[in-house]
Amino acid sequence: MAGLAEVAGAVREAVESVIEGKPRVVRLALAVLLAEGHLLIEDVPGVGKTMLAKALARSIDCSVRRVQFTPDLLPSDITGVSAYNQELREFEFKPGPVFANLVVGDEINRASPKTQSALLECMEERQVTVDGVTYPLDGPFMVIATQNPVEMEGTYPLPEAQRDRFTARISMGYPDPAAELEMLDAHGSSSPLDDLRPVAHAGDVRDLAQVVREQHVAPAVRQYAIELVTATRKHPELRLGASPRATLHLVRAARAWAALGGRDYVRPDDLKELAVPVLAHRLLPTAEAQVERRRPEQVVTELVNRLPLPSPRK
């Protein structure tokens, strides 16, 4: 735990040197990384979505690839393609940008559904299948995707199956005036990304992920996670509740959140803290709820406040 706190603290400080005034957002992104998940950053243009993804990637000394999603992007542009080698007189595989430790997908909802689906196998099974041959992806492997919710023209909304593969969805939000003033000083003459140096290695992230997997989760806390997810499936304002994969992601993220807090056990408060970013993007409201402008985030918040916490004796 001491080693985890030291390395994670160094990565967090490096990212926060670029992203001003967003400590919770940075901690969430780091928790998803240590939980071996994937992150969806959704917000309006210009608030630092791509900057956060790049800062997290540059703070770790590992392979990083960036993909700008556009309508003409093909699945093979992501996964790779088998090309014929004239000298060897055989086909050889040319890996695509997904063969990296951190893959930054910018404006993922601008690509066609066919191209978006190329990431499904990569994100869930950590492998790529091309022409019947399966190629494993080296760990750590994380997809950090960004999308703008307000620019709906020329976009393709992510299908439910793909949203479910993202461990968490976060929003940057506008900075407060003091942080924005600091940003003017720091970003005015040059980009702080230019001075950002790696403070951890890919091997460090693998070791930290192993520590996170061994975090203790009491039976009562596990039962609380199941009750929280089950409540989304029975809520009258939701036509699609959270999946069993959501339960797994919630507990994994809670393990990482607890580890970042210096604890080797998960508390119910960790689940409450992560319920909205981990569950809300997987839920679909009913037509009546949409008319009343009820968002899934509001439903999850109400469920968290309504469900009783497990007894400490359990």
Secondary structure, 3 states (H helix, E strand, C coil): CHHHHHHHHHHHHHHHCCCCCCHHHHHHHHHHHHCCCCEEEECCCCCCHHHHHHHHHHCEECCEEEEECCCCCCCHHHHEEEEEECCCCEEEEEECCCCCCEEEEECHHHCCHHHHCHHHHHHHHCEEEECCEEEECCCCCEEEEEECCCCCCCCCCCCHHHHCCCCEEECCCCCCHHHHHHHHHHHCCCCHHHHCCCCEEHHHHHHHHHHHHCCECCHHHHHHHHHHHHHHHHCCCEEECCCHHHHHHHHHHHHHHHHHCCCCECCHHHHHHHHHHHHHHHCEECHHHHHCCCCHHHHHHHHHHHCCCCCCCC
